[in-house]
Amino acid sequence: MTVLRKLGSSDLEVFPLALGGNVFGWTADEAASFAVLDAYTAAGGNFVDSADSYSSWAEGNQGGESETVIGNWIKARGNRSDVVIATKVSQHPRFPGLSAANIKAAADASLRRLGTDHIDLYYTHFDKPEIPVEEIIGALDELVKAGKVRHIAASNISPERLRASLEFSDREGLARYVALQPHYNLVSRDTYEGELRDLAEQSGLAAVPYSALASGFLTGKYRSGTTVDSARAGAAGKHLDTERGRRVLTALDEIAQSHDAPVATVALAWLAARPTVAAPIASARTVEQLPALLGVAELNLDEPELTRLTDASA
């Protein structure tokens, strides 16, 4: 049985892979999304990540489609207490920003779509430096005190703003961030490593990295001379043009072959072994894409393999 990981200083225990909900209601319709969620939880998964803005960028969508799908699934399966649900505020077209009033209104809208009375982990999606951290933390603390949110977290925030937020929470005895969701993977390390990661480590915050597979590049399916039918093909394919991208693929290929494991599993295993990381986020449009993601729970890379990947991605 897979060992769950403690999420920072919270009482949440999560599977070492968070299932990304960005595709639900976008490239995966409700039936396909239900199938993926069923297969993920059947394998022991319990950590589902969404945002109120998913997927407002798709033609005909308004935002909140992912939360609605997850809410419908929870209702159909009757499994709310078995799943840790994370969602985010600040980017929904109708609820933009991080003013106190908007945070509260957006949380209520997310709760309605999710069909639940509480959110387990509530992120500020993108920090808004024009809003004082005191206002943001104060609003989040009210949600926690009201029982609408269990724990709070931040995504896409600077070290300076994160430090100010934590200091304010500690000084005033208010709800405190327990996790970070940074952009972090083998071909994007400076987006987290350095001051931000150091602060997370010093403060006992868990990292739940997004873009863990670099829009699919780290699955190994993007190669020179190949065409991939994916909404994210452009973002993934650009890494083939870099020396680092090619170096990382070579190292991943060799380590994957030695373990008889998918390339994606190896890339996620490296990330899951990094300091502060509790659970990388990855999404699947189909059940067939899931095994390569779920494999991170079982694959332990040794120190030479981890070092090889770290050096290749430098």
Backbone bond lengths (Angstrom), bond angles and torsions (degrees), N, CA, C in turn:
res aa  C-N    CA-C-N  psi(-1)  N-CA   C-N-CA  omega(-1)  CA-C   N-CA-C  phi
1 M - - - 1.464 - - 1.536 109.54 -
2 T 1.316 116.44 134.66 1.462 121.26 -178.23 1.524 110.64 -65.74
3 V 1.327 115.58 136.03 1.463 120.90 177.64 1.524 108.50 -81.47
4 L 1.327 115.99 126.62 1.460 120.99 177.02 1.521 109.14 -75.73
5 R 1.327 115.83 154.44 1.462 120.82 -179.22 1.527 110.13 -109.91
6 K 1.322 116.56 138.67 1.457 121.49 177.71 1.531 108.41 -72.67
7 L 1.317 116.23 135.43 1.463 120.61 -177.96 1.524 109.75 -93.27
8 G 1.335 114.71 95.62 1.457 119.96 178.68 1.516 112.15 56.56
9 S 1.331 116.71 -134.80 1.466 122.14 -179.07 1.523 112.31 -91.18
10 S 1.339 116.96 5.74 1.463 120.66 -177.77 1.524 110.89 -80.26
11 D 1.335 115.40 176.14 1.463 120.06 174.49 1.524 111.22 -96.70
12 L 1.330 116.94 11.79 1.453 121.42 179.27 1.530 110.38 -82.50
13 E 1.322 115.96 135.94 1.463 121.58 174.27 1.514 107.55 -120.35
14 V 1.335 116.15 125.71 1.459 119.95 -169.51 1.525 112.28 -127.12
15 F 1.308 114.48 151.48 1.462 123.03 172.60 1.531 108.27 -62.46
16 P 1.345 118.69 146.09 1.471 120.32 -175.46 1.526 115.35 -72.64
17 L 1.332 117.46 10.42 1.462 121.53 169.37 1.521 107.63 -136.45
18 A 1.329 116.15 121.01 1.464 120.34 173.68 1.522 108.41 -86.88
19 L 1.319 116.46 131.97 1.464 120.23 -179.64 1.524 109.41 -84.49
20 G 1.337 116.15 117.35 1.455 121.05 -179.03 1.520 112.10 -72.25
21 G 1.317 116.28 130.19 1.463 121.02 -179.18 1.514 114.19 -97.67
22 N 1.343 117.68 10.02 1.470 119.55 -177.40 1.528 112.85 -63.77
23 V 1.343 117.36 -24.94 1.465 119.86 -177.61 1.530 112.93 -85.83
24 F 1.342 117.19 -17.18 1.462 120.07 -176.81 1.532 110.27 -67.86
25 G 1.330 115.31 124.71 1.460 119.09 -177.21 1.515 113.31 79.94
26 W 1.332 116.00 8.03 1.473 121.29 177.79 1.523 107.75 -124.58
27 T 1.330 118.13 -90.33 1.466 120.30 178.78 1.527 112.00 -87.98
28 A 1.321 117.65 -7.25 1.472 122.42 172.96 1.525 107.93 -123.45
29 D 1.330 116.65 119.17 1.466 118.73 178.28 1.533 109.29 -73.45
30 E 1.340 116.80 -178.41 1.456 119.25 -173.60 1.530 112.52 -61.79
31 A 1.321 116.84 -41.91 1.467 119.37 -179.16 1.527 111.39 -63.42
32 A 1.334 116.36 -44.90 1.464 120.40 178.90 1.530 110.83 -65.60
33 S 1.337 116.24 -38.53 1.464 120.93 179.00 1.524 110.86 -64.35
34 F 1.332 116.93 -43.52 1.466 120.80 177.78 1.536 110.19 -59.18
35 A 1.325 116.51 -42.62 1.468 120.61 -179.17 1.527 111.11 -62.69
36 V 1.328 116.72 -42.15 1.462 121.19 178.86 1.530 110.45 -65.92
37 L 1.317 116.89 -45.91 1.467 120.73 179.44 1.532 111.23 -62.53
38 D 1.323 116.43 -40.46 1.471 120.20 177.97 1.529 111.21 -62.20
39 A 1.330 116.45 -45.15 1.464 120.61 -178.01 1.531 111.17 -67.94
40 Y 1.318 116.34 -38.45 1.472 121.28 178.93 1.531 110.58 -63.04
41 T 1.317 117.47 -48.30 1.462 119.74 -178.49 1.531 111.06 -71.33
42 A 1.327 117.74 -32.58 1.471 120.44 177.45 1.526 110.92 -62.88
43 A 1.333 116.57 -27.85 1.465 121.23 179.52 1.527 112.49 -87.03
44 G 1.327 116.72 2.80 1.458 120.68 178.89 1.510 114.60 105.78
45 G 1.346 117.21 -3.09 1.457 120.76 -179.19 1.518 112.07 -68.65
46 N 1.355 115.88 145.84 1.468 119.08 -179.19 1.526 113.78 -144.28
47 F 1.351 117.78 10.89 1.466 121.20 -169.65 1.534 108.93 -126.16
48 V 1.325 116.86 106.66 1.462 122.30 -175.58 1.524 109.29 -114.17
49 D 1.325 115.64 127.65 1.466 121.68 -174.77 1.525 111.13 -110.93
50 S 1.326 115.96 130.17 1.459 120.42 178.93 1.527 109.43 -140.23
51 A 1.338 115.93 -171.31 1.463 122.65 174.15 1.515 107.62 -158.43
52 D 1.326 116.59 151.21 1.471 118.05 -177.69 1.525 112.26 -66.27
53 S 1.336 117.35 -19.40 1.473 120.39 -178.66 1.530 113.40 -87.15
54 Y 1.330 118.52 -11.10 1.477 120.12 -179.04 1.519 109.32 -74.30
55 S 1.355 122.83 124.59 1.445 124.54 -4.34 1.538 108.89 -122.55
56 S 1.338 113.47 80.42 1.471 120.20 -175.77 1.523 112.70 -65.35
57 W 1.349 116.67 -17.87 1.473 119.83 -177.68 1.535 112.48 -77.43
58 A 1.324 117.30 -16.64 1.468 120.59 -177.22 1.525 110.40 -82.27
59 E 1.324 115.40 140.31 1.462 120.44 -178.99 1.529 110.61 -57.20
60 G 1.323 115.52 130.07 1.459 120.77 178.74 1.517 114.09 89.18
61 N 1.332 117.58 -10.25 1.466 121.12 179.21 1.523 111.21 -94.45
62 Q 1.323 115.97 156.18 1.462 121.23 -178.68 1.520 112.99 -115.84
63 G 1.332 117.03 -8.63 1.458 121.27 -172.02 1.518 109.16 100.59
64 G 1.311 116.57 141.39 1.460 120.16 -178.56 1.513 113.69 96.10
65 E 1.336 117.19 -3.45 1.468 120.10 -178.87 1.532 111.62 -60.72
66 S 1.331 117.00 -40.94 1.457 120.66 -179.70 1.526 110.82 -63.09
67 E 1.317 116.85 -47.47 1.467 120.37 179.50 1.532 110.90 -60.34
68 T 1.319 116.27 -39.29 1.470 119.91 179.88 1.516 111.03 -63.24
69 V 1.328 116.78 -43.95 1.468 120.57 178.35 1.530 110.02 -61.49
70 I 1.331 116.65 -46.26 1.472 120.34 179.96 1.522 110.21 -62.26
71 G 1.330 116.87 -42.43 1.458 120.52 178.31 1.521 112.74 -62.06
72 N 1.327 116.10 -42.02 1.478 120.09 177.70 1.529 111.23 -64.08
73 W 1.336 115.41 -38.09 1.469 120.01 179.36 1.524 111.33 -66.44
74 I 1.323 116.59 -45.37 1.471 121.03 179.03 1.526 110.54 -59.82
75 K 1.326 115.77 -43.41 1.468 119.70 179.57 1.529 110.67 -63.53
76 A 1.332 116.00 -43.39 1.468 120.27 -178.35 1.531 111.72 -66.73
77 R 1.327 116.88 -34.81 1.466 120.53 -175.84 1.530 113.23 -94.81
78 G 1.325 117.25 -17.23 1.462 120.51 -179.27 1.517 113.34 61.77
79 N 1.335 116.10 39.32 1.468 119.82 -172.09 1.528 113.68 -121.30
80 R 1.329 117.85 25.78 1.467 119.55 -175.04 1.527 112.89 -53.20
81 S 1.323 118.57 -41.17 1.459 120.79 -175.51 1.528 112.75 -72.23
82 D 1.324 117.36 -11.74 1.467 121.11 -178.47 1.523 112.95 -93.95
83 V 1.328 117.09 -6.68 1.464 120.70 -172.00 1.521 110.84 -122.76
84 V 1.338 115.92 134.35 1.464 122.35 173.08 1.528 107.22 -91.05
85 I 1.325 116.10 115.73 1.465 120.48 -177.43 1.525 110.26 -106.13
86 A 1.333 114.51 125.67 1.462 121.48 176.00 1.519 108.64 -114.18
87 T 1.327 116.37 136.75 1.461 119.67 172.66 1.531 108.28 -145.15
88 K 1.335 115.74 178.22 1.461 119.46 -168.49 1.528 111.85 -139.22
89 V 1.330 114.96 159.44 1.454 123.02 179.65 1.528 110.19 -128.80
90 S 1.332 115.05 146.51 1.477 126.61 167.32 1.514 113.88 131.47
91 Q 1.351 118.52 -16.90 1.458 119.52 -172.53 1.535 114.57 -115.37
92 H 1.323 118.81 -2.26 1.459 119.72 179.38 1.531 109.12 -66.74
93 P 1.339 118.09 135.29 1.464 120.28 -177.49 1.537 113.91 -55.08
94 R 1.328 117.10 -33.01 1.474 120.28 -179.96 1.524 112.36 -89.99
95 F 1.330 116.50 -14.87 1.466 120.53 -177.30 1.530 110.18 -132.94
96 P 1.346 116.29 61.47 1.463 118.02 -177.07 1.528 112.38 -83.24
97 G 1.318 115.63 145.65 1.450 120.04 172.12 1.511 114.72 95.98
98 L 1.335 114.16 -178.18 1.465 120.35 -175.11 1.528 112.10 -128.58
99 S 1.316 117.08 31.39 1.463 118.23 171.36 1.522 108.24 -66.23
100 A 1.310 117.40 156.16 1.466 120.93 -179.19 1.522 110.92 -57.20
101 A 1.335 116.59 -44.41 1.471 120.07 -178.45 1.515 110.90 -63.22
102 N 1.334 116.77 -40.19 1.469 119.49 -178.31 1.522 111.79 -70.58
103 I 1.325 117.35 -40.42 1.467 120.27 178.63 1.520 109.85 -56.71
104 K 1.322 116.83 -45.30 1.470 120.64 -177.39 1.529 111.07 -68.74
105 A 1.337 116.86 -42.70 1.471 120.20 -179.77 1.530 110.64 -66.48
106 A 1.324 117.01 -41.25 1.462 121.02 -179.42 1.530 110.74 -66.71
107 A 1.319 117.10 -38.56 1.465 120.31 178.53 1.524 110.23 -62.85
108 D 1.323 116.87 -42.87 1.473 119.73 178.93 1.523 111.08 -62.75
109 A 1.341 116.14 -38.99 1.469 119.95 179.09 1.533 110.35 -66.83
110 S 1.331 116.83 -40.35 1.470 120.26 177.67 1.524 110.78 -63.77
111 L 1.321 116.97 -42.84 1.467 120.74 178.95 1.522 110.99 -60.22
112 R 1.320 116.99 -40.31 1.476 120.17 178.44 1.520 110.87 -63.72
113 R 1.311 116.87 -45.99 1.466 119.66 -178.74 1.527 111.28 -66.42
114 L 1.312 116.61 -37.37 1.463 120.99 -179.36 1.532 111.91 -77.95
115 G 1.329 116.17 -14.91 1.458 119.61 179.31 1.514 113.19 64.27
116 T 1.338 116.31 37.13 1.462 120.90 -177.49 1.523 109.49 -136.68
117 D 1.318 116.01 165.72 1.465 119.21 179.78 1.530 112.32 -98.67
118 H 1.355 117.02 -2.23 1.457 118.40 178.24 1.522 111.01 -153.65
119 I 1.317 114.38 150.24 1.468 123.64 173.90 1.532 106.26 -106.01
120 D 1.310 117.58 130.48 1.466 120.19 -176.72 1.524 112.47 -72.07
121 L 1.327 116.28 -41.33 1.464 121.18 -177.39 1.521 108.04 -139.65
122 Y 1.331 116.47 117.00 1.470 121.53 -174.22 1.521 109.18 -115.88
123 Y 1.337 115.78 115.57 1.459 122.45 -177.87 1.524 112.75 -97.95
124 T 1.323 115.73 145.11 1.460 119.78 158.50 1.529 104.81 -79.15
125 H 1.331 116.48 118.63 1.470 121.44 -169.44 1.527 111.63 -69.57
126 F 1.327 116.16 -55.06 1.461 122.58 173.70 1.515 106.91 -130.47
127 D 1.317 115.82 126.61 1.462 119.50 -179.40 1.527 110.09 -62.44
128 K 1.305 115.94 148.88 1.468 122.67 176.83 1.529 107.49 -121.07
129 P 1.344 116.99 94.11 1.466 120.59 -172.89 1.521 114.52 -58.96
130 E 1.346 117.57 -19.02 1.460 119.17 179.09 1.527 112.44 -74.47
131 I 1.325 117.13 -13.43 1.465 121.07 178.28 1.530 108.51 -98.19
132 P 1.324 119.41 125.95 1.472 120.86 179.81 1.530 111.06 -58.85
133 V 1.327 116.05 141.78 1.463 118.66 178.57 1.528 110.64 -60.40
134 E 1.323 116.73 -29.17 1.464 120.45 179.09 1.521 111.34 -61.11
135 E 1.332 117.12 -38.56 1.465 120.62 179.30 1.529 110.76 -70.38
136 I 1.328 116.51 -42.00 1.470 120.95 -178.95 1.527 110.76 -64.58
137 I 1.325 115.97 -52.45 1.471 120.22 -178.55 1.522 110.57 -63.92
138 G 1.312 116.90 -38.57 1.468 120.16 178.92 1.516 111.77 -59.99
139 A 1.345 116.58 -43.23 1.468 120.45 179.62 1.521 111.30 -67.92
140 L 1.332 116.12 -41.89 1.464 119.83 178.86 1.530 110.99 -64.51
141 D 1.318 116.16 -38.59 1.459 120.42 178.14 1.534 111.11 -62.46
142 E 1.317 116.99 -38.81 1.469 120.28 177.64 1.521 110.94 -62.28
143 L 1.336 116.92 -39.17 1.468 120.44 177.99 1.528 111.12 -64.76
144 V 1.330 116.04 -39.30 1.465 120.01 178.08 1.527 110.31 -65.82
145 K 1.332 116.81 -46.11 1.467 120.81 -179.71 1.527 111.48 -63.25
146 A 1.349 116.38 -30.07 1.471 120.76 179.74 1.531 111.79 -81.03
147 G 1.321 116.98 -6.37 1.461 120.82 -179.79 1.519 113.88 80.76
148 K 1.327 117.16 8.57 1.462 120.11 -179.83 1.531 112.09 -82.04
149 V 1.313 116.67 -23.78 1.466 123.39 -179.22 1.527 107.98 -133.72
150 R 1.329 117.03 135.33 1.470 120.07 178.52 1.521 111.43 -86.44
151 H 1.337 116.83 -46.35 1.457 120.66 -178.09 1.525 109.44 -142.15
152 I 1.334 115.56 154.12 1.465 120.25 -178.42 1.524 110.29 -115.79
153 A 1.335 114.67 155.49 1.460 121.15 -176.88 1.525 109.01 -152.26
154 A 1.325 116.39 172.61 1.460 121.21 -177.83 1.517 110.35 -134.01
155 S 1.325 115.68 147.70 1.456 122.08 175.06 1.522 108.01 -133.29
156 N 1.311 116.82 146.17 1.469 120.53 176.55 1.530 110.74 53.56
157 I 1.335 115.20 64.12 1.461 121.59 -178.63 1.526 108.44 -135.44
158 S 1.309 117.00 147.17 1.464 120.96 -179.48 1.530 110.01 -79.75
159 P 1.326 116.48 157.53 1.469 118.51 177.00 1.531 112.10 -58.09
160 E 1.327 116.32 -37.40 1.465 120.07 -178.00 1.524 111.50 -64.33
161 R 1.316 116.14 -45.30 1.469 120.19 -179.82 1.533 110.92 -70.55
162 L 1.309 116.67 -36.10 1.461 119.49 177.99 1.525 109.93 -64.57
163 R 1.326 116.71 -44.99 1.464 120.48 -179.91 1.531 110.36 -61.50
164 A 1.318 116.62 -44.11 1.468 120.57 179.97 1.529 110.75 -62.64
165 S 1.328 116.67 -38.39 1.471 121.20 179.81 1.525 110.65 -65.13
166 L 1.336 116.07 -46.94 1.456 120.54 -178.84 1.534 111.11 -64.46
167 E 1.318 116.12 -41.18 1.467 119.90 179.68 1.520 111.20 -64.03
168 F 1.344 116.46 -40.16 1.468 119.80 179.00 1.523 110.45 -65.35
169 S 1.337 116.77 -44.59 1.472 120.73 178.86 1.521 110.57 -58.67
170 D 1.336 116.20 -45.33 1.465 120.34 -178.56 1.527 111.50 -66.63
171 R 1.319 116.01 -41.35 1.463 120.43 -177.20 1.522 111.87 -66.77
172 E 1.335 116.22 -39.40 1.463 120.89 -175.03 1.530 113.23 -97.55
173 G 1.338 116.96 -4.01 1.461 119.58 -179.50 1.515 112.78 68.76
174 L 1.335 116.74 35.52 1.469 121.76 -178.24 1.532 110.42 -103.54
175 A 1.316 115.53 172.26 1.471 120.67 178.16 1.530 109.14 -51.68
176 R 1.328 115.26 141.94 1.464 121.44 -173.74 1.525 109.07 -125.43
177 Y 1.321 116.15 140.48 1.456 120.03 176.86 1.530 110.29 -56.02
178 V 1.342 115.80 137.08 1.464 120.75 177.67 1.526 111.77 -112.02
179 A 1.341 116.16 -13.32 1.468 119.18 -175.79 1.522 110.80 -150.42
180 L 1.320 114.48 160.93 1.458 123.92 175.23 1.516 108.31 -125.32
181 Q 1.324 116.48 146.48 1.461 119.79 172.58 1.530 107.79 -120.22
182 P 1.329 116.31 89.00 1.463 119.72 -179.09 1.530 111.95 -93.19
183 H 1.313 116.09 159.50 1.466 122.30 169.28 1.522 105.78 -77.61
184 Y 1.347 116.79 116.12 1.461 118.82 -171.58 1.520 109.48 -159.41
185 N 1.342 115.47 128.32 1.467 121.24 176.10 1.528 108.45 -166.63
186 L 1.320 116.54 -177.82 1.463 121.06 -175.66 1.530 113.96 -62.49
187 V 1.316 117.96 -24.75 1.468 119.40 178.63 1.525 111.80 -110.27
188 S 1.326 116.72 11.67 1.464 121.11 174.69 1.524 108.01 -146.10
189 R 1.309 115.69 82.41 1.463 120.18 -176.27 1.521 113.13 -99.48
190 D 1.342 116.92 -33.61 1.463 118.45 -177.58 1.521 112.83 -72.47
191 T 1.340 117.00 -6.48 1.457 120.52 175.43 1.535 111.63 -75.63
192 Y 1.336 116.89 -9.48 1.464 119.62 177.37 1.528 112.34 -136.95
193 E 1.326 116.81 -45.66 1.458 119.26 -176.03 1.534 110.81 -64.30
194 G 1.328 115.05 145.60 1.457 119.83 -176.58 1.516 109.74 114.66
195 E 1.325 116.25 -138.82 1.463 121.12 -173.04 1.523 113.32 -61.42
196 L 1.342 116.47 -39.38 1.463 119.52 -178.00 1.530 111.17 -66.40
197 R 1.327 116.04 -47.34 1.463 118.97 178.99 1.530 111.32 -64.94
198 D 1.321 116.19 -39.50 1.464 119.52 179.50 1.527 110.54 -60.26
199 L 1.318 116.07 -42.72 1.464 120.69 179.34 1.527 110.73 -65.43
200 A 1.332 116.47 -40.90 1.469 120.09 178.28 1.526 110.00 -61.23
201 E 1.327 115.89 -42.66 1.457 120.33 -178.38 1.534 110.77 -65.95
202 Q 1.324 116.22 -44.67 1.472 120.89 179.82 1.523 112.05 -64.45
203 S 1.325 116.37 -30.84 1.468 121.40 -173.76 1.519 113.45 -97.61
204 G 1.339 117.30 0.39 1.459 120.30 178.01 1.514 114.22 74.29
205 L 1.332 116.83 26.34 1.465 120.76 179.08 1.526 110.24 -89.51
206 A 1.317 115.78 143.16 1.461 121.37 174.53 1.520 109.15 -91.29
207 A 1.324 116.38 146.49 1.463 120.99 174.93 1.524 109.40 -103.44
208 V 1.325 114.40 136.00 1.475 122.30 176.78 1.531 105.63 -125.45
209 P 1.341 117.85 82.73 1.465 120.89 -169.64 1.524 113.99 -67.87
210 Y 1.337 115.12 137.50 1.463 119.54 171.91 1.520 109.16 -99.50
211 S 1.332 116.04 168.32 1.467 122.35 -173.26 1.528 110.14 54.42
212 A 1.334 115.92 37.92 1.473 121.36 -175.78 1.519 112.48 -60.33
213 L 1.345 116.92 -26.43 1.465 121.09 179.67 1.529 111.94 -111.29
214 A 1.347 116.07 18.90 1.466 121.28 175.39 1.530 112.05 51.14
215 S 1.332 115.07 55.43 1.472 122.37 179.35 1.525 113.11 57.72
216 G 1.333 116.27 24.58 1.458 120.56 177.67 1.517 114.62 103.84
217 F 1.333 117.19 -12.15 1.467 119.50 -179.24 1.523 111.57 -58.58
218 L 1.323 116.66 -39.33 1.464 120.63 -175.73 1.527 112.93 -81.89
219 T 1.325 117.31 8.85 1.471 119.62 168.70 1.524 110.35 -83.11
220 G 1.333 115.95 -16.07 1.461 120.17 -179.65 1.515 114.27 87.05
221 K 1.344 117.72 0.93 1.469 118.13 -176.75 1.529 112.89 -83.01
222 Y 1.321 116.77 -10.92 1.470 119.82 178.30 1.523 108.65 -96.29
223 R 1.306 115.59 111.83 1.468 122.05 -179.23 1.515 109.45 -132.53
224 S 1.313 116.29 158.86 1.466 120.40 177.46 1.523 110.02 -57.56
225 G 1.327 115.49 130.66 1.458 120.26 177.21 1.514 114.42 85.75
226 T 1.340 117.33 0.97 1.464 119.76 178.87 1.520 110.10 -108.40
227 T 1.316 116.43 151.42 1.460 122.48 175.74 1.514 108.59 -118.63
228 V 1.330 116.19 129.38 1.466 121.22 -179.03 1.518 109.30 -114.25
229 D 1.326 116.29 128.99 1.464 121.85 178.72 1.527 108.66 -83.17
230 S 1.319 117.03 92.68 1.463 121.54 -178.17 1.512 109.26 -151.11
231 A 1.339 115.47 146.54 1.466 120.35 177.57 1.526 111.13 -65.60
232 R 1.338 116.51 -17.06 1.461 120.07 -176.55 1.521 112.63 -112.40
233 A 1.340 117.35 16.87 1.465 121.18 -174.98 1.524 112.45 -60.48
234 G 1.323 117.36 -38.56 1.462 120.19 -178.53 1.511 112.25 -63.52
235 A 1.332 116.57 -45.09 1.464 121.06 -179.47 1.517 111.41 -65.90
236 A 1.329 116.44 -37.78 1.464 119.97 -178.78 1.517 111.62 -74.12
237 G 1.328 116.98 -43.59 1.462 121.44 -173.63 1.508 114.37 -63.76
238 K 1.340 117.94 -25.02 1.471 120.09 -176.72 1.531 112.37 -62.48
239 H 1.334 117.14 -24.93 1.468 119.83 -178.69 1.524 112.10 -70.18
240 L 1.341 116.90 -20.98 1.464 120.06 177.53 1.522 111.47 -65.87
241 D 1.323 116.14 -22.56 1.463 120.51 -177.36 1.524 112.64 -84.02
242 T 1.326 117.73 -3.14 1.460 120.22 -178.34 1.529 110.77 -107.32
243 E 1.314 115.32 148.11 1.469 119.94 178.27 1.528 109.80 -62.70
244 R 1.333 116.80 -40.47 1.464 119.90 -179.82 1.524 111.07 -62.72
245 G 1.330 116.94 -43.22 1.453 120.44 179.48 1.515 112.02 -58.28
246 R 1.337 116.23 -44.25 1.474 120.30 -179.66 1.526 111.02 -68.81
247 R 1.335 115.80 -36.44 1.468 120.95 179.09 1.535 110.73 -65.26
248 V 1.313 115.57 -43.22 1.472 120.94 179.69 1.528 110.13 -63.81
249 L 1.335 117.08 -43.70 1.464 119.94 179.37 1.521 111.92 -60.50
250 T 1.318 116.63 -40.95 1.467 120.42 179.47 1.528 110.71 -61.82
251 A 1.339 116.37 -45.89 1.468 120.37 179.76 1.524 110.55 -65.14
252 L 1.322 116.89 -42.61 1.467 120.54 178.64 1.525 111.27 -61.10
253 D 1.332 116.62 -44.01 1.469 121.39 -179.55 1.531 110.99 -57.57
254 E 1.327 116.05 -46.64 1.465 119.83 -175.24 1.528 111.73 -69.29
255 I 1.326 116.76 -41.00 1.471 120.10 179.78 1.526 109.94 -70.59
256 A 1.327 116.85 -39.93 1.467 120.50 178.16 1.522 110.43 -60.83
257 Q 1.319 116.42 -41.81 1.470 120.32 -179.79 1.529 111.06 -64.09
258 S 1.318 116.70 -39.06 1.466 119.60 -178.20 1.531 112.06 -68.26
259 H 1.339 116.67 -25.34 1.474 120.84 178.83 1.528 111.98 -100.19
260 D 1.342 116.38 -3.53 1.464 120.52 -172.75 1.526 109.50 52.49
261 A 1.326 114.74 48.75 1.472 122.08 -176.21 1.519 109.83 -127.10
262 P 1.325 118.28 154.52 1.463 120.28 175.87 1.527 111.49 -64.18
263 V 1.308 116.14 150.49 1.466 121.75 177.84 1.525 110.46 -56.99
264 A 1.319 117.80 -41.99 1.467 121.46 -178.70 1.522 111.56 -59.63
265 T 1.320 116.63 -38.83 1.461 120.51 -179.51 1.523 110.64 -62.30
266 V 1.328 116.17 -41.89 1.462 121.12 -179.71 1.532 110.30 -66.02
267 A 1.320 117.25 -43.57 1.471 120.92 179.21 1.528 110.91 -60.78
268 L 1.329 116.76 -41.54 1.464 121.03 179.01 1.526 111.09 -69.91
269 A 1.336 116.87 -36.02 1.464 120.47 -179.96 1.524 110.99 -65.51
270 W 1.332 116.80 -38.02 1.470 119.59 175.32 1.525 109.68 -61.01
271 L 1.316 116.70 -46.09 1.461 121.49 -177.64 1.529 111.18 -65.38
272 A 1.324 116.30 -42.43 1.462 120.64 -179.05 1.526 112.26 -64.51
273 A 1.342 116.49 -22.23 1.462 120.98 -179.32 1.528 113.20 -90.52
274 R 1.325 117.42 -3.91 1.467 120.47 -177.93 1.524 110.97 -74.47
275 P 1.329 117.63 152.33 1.467 121.02 179.16 1.535 111.36 -55.98
276 T 1.300 116.17 136.79 1.475 128.02 178.45 1.524 114.14 78.91
277 V 1.338 119.29 -19.35 1.472 120.19 -173.01 1.530 111.05 -73.01
278 A 1.333 115.56 125.44 1.471 121.44 177.08 1.515 111.03 -96.81
279 A 1.333 115.88 -43.68 1.469 119.47 -176.37 1.518 109.77 -160.77
280 P 1.327 118.85 114.94 1.462 120.17 171.64 1.526 109.99 -65.21
281 I 1.320 115.85 154.44 1.471 121.51 175.49 1.524 108.75 -102.71
282 A 1.323 116.50 133.88 1.467 121.16 172.87 1.524 107.54 -147.20
283 S 1.310 115.67 147.83 1.460 120.45 -177.44 1.521 111.09 -115.77
284 A 1.319 114.97 157.08 1.465 121.46 178.99 1.520 109.17 -136.47
285 R 1.319 115.82 129.93 1.474 120.48 177.01 1.516 111.42 -81.70
286 T 1.334 115.55 -25.66 1.456 120.80 -176.64 1.524 109.96 -134.62
287 V 1.317 115.66 158.73 1.461 120.77 177.57 1.528 110.42 -61.67
288 E 1.317 117.22 -32.77 1.465 121.38 -178.29 1.530 112.19 -63.55
289 Q 1.329 117.67 -25.23 1.465 120.54 -179.85 1.527 112.88 -81.88
290 L 1.329 116.68 -12.73 1.462 120.47 -172.56 1.539 115.83 -70.45
291 P 1.345 120.16 -43.77 1.473 118.95 -174.08 1.525 114.28 -53.54
292 A 1.314 117.61 -37.85 1.464 120.61 -179.97 1.527 111.47 -65.36
293 L 1.336 116.37 -29.14 1.465 120.92 178.66 1.524 110.51 -80.77
294 L 1.319 115.88 -46.19 1.462 121.08 -177.77 1.525 112.32 -64.07
295 G 1.326 116.62 -24.08 1.457 121.23 -178.87 1.509 114.12 -60.13
296 V 1.338 117.79 -19.47 1.464 120.60 179.95 1.521 111.08 -61.49
297 A 1.324 117.17 -25.87 1.461 120.37 -178.88 1.523 112.14 -70.00
298 E 1.327 117.31 -19.84 1.463 121.04 -175.55 1.522 113.95 -112.36
299 L 1.338 117.53 -18.34 1.467 120.00 -174.43 1.529 111.30 -92.42
300 N 1.322 116.22 117.42 1.458 121.87 175.58 1.523 108.70 -111.37
301 L 1.318 115.85 113.27 1.463 119.99 178.42 1.525 109.63 -80.60
302 D 1.336 116.81 144.56 1.464 118.73 178.11 1.536 109.57 -82.66
303 E 1.323 115.99 171.87 1.466 120.31 -174.80 1.531 113.31 -59.99
304 P 1.358 119.32 -43.27 1.468 118.41 177.48 1.530 112.59 -60.83
305 E 1.328 117.65 -36.97 1.468 120.60 179.12 1.527 110.92 -68.82
306 L 1.315 116.55 -42.67 1.464 120.02 177.74 1.528 110.61 -62.71
307 T 1.327 115.86 -42.47 1.465 120.35 179.55 1.523 110.92 -64.75
308 R 1.316 117.12 -39.80 1.474 121.07 179.57 1.537 109.72 -59.28
309 L 1.321 116.74 -45.63 1.460 120.81 -179.74 1.533 111.42 -68.65
310 T 1.318 116.19 -39.18 1.464 120.55 178.94 1.528 109.97 -63.29
311 D 1.311 115.93 -42.62 1.487 119.79 179.38 1.526 111.21 -68.52
312 A 1.326 116.96 -40.27 1.466 120.50 -179.64 1.514 111.69 -64.72
313 S 1.315 116.31 -30.39 1.467 119.96 -175.95 1.511 113.25 -93.76
314 A 1.316 117.21 1.54 1.472 121.19 -177.38 1.526 111.35 -67.09
